[in-house]
């Protein structure tokens, strides 16, 4: 039964990778070359026949310009409770209509709102960590200044 569940996770990962590759308008061969993996191996991953290592997923994510963490969640390597934040970041990073500067500014703004609402790098409420929420400078620096610099 465990093998079957792993297969389902890998299948979901494969389908997601195929969608991302097509969204990036890359052929299987182009993505394989960019990620440094063989064409047959990437094809097997997309069809749910292989479960890639974290290193391979990181290479594929870099080639697709998406978050490696999103792939880790899809592959069942990262805790499901972090999925919302990871997917939000992944969607921003995968958006082909935004340039790299715009993506970084959006991520900075997103992180400043999370901090303002009591969540930080640890993904836990600030109260639970014993820290005070709502640092005045956290949401005003960085994103606003970065947004105006072109």
C-alpha positions, 0 to 999 in steps of 0.5 A: 500500500505504501508503494501505491501511495508513493506512486500517486504522489510521484504521478501528481508531481509528474503531471505538475512538472509537465504543466510547468514545462508546457507553461514555460514553452519548453520541450522535454528535451530542452528541460532535460538539458537545462536541468542536467538530466537525461531525456528518458529519465525526465520523461519517466518522472513526468509519467510518474514512473520515477521518484527523483531525489531532492537534488534532481528536483532542485535542478528541475525547479531551477531550470523551470524557474519555480520554487524547489519547495513546491516540488518537494511538497508535490513529491511528498518530501516537505510537510503538507502544513507548509503547502499554502505558503510554498504554493503562493511563492511557487505561483509568484516565481512561476508566473511568466508575465513577471520579470525577476525584479517584480517577482522578488518585490512581490515576495518581499511584500508577501513576507512583510504581510506574513510578518505583520500578521504574526508569521515569519520564517518559522511559519509559526505565529509570533505569539508562539515564539514569544516575539511581538508581532507588527514591527513597524519597519518590517512592512515599510522598507524593502518592498516600497523602495524596491518597487519604485527602483527601476 
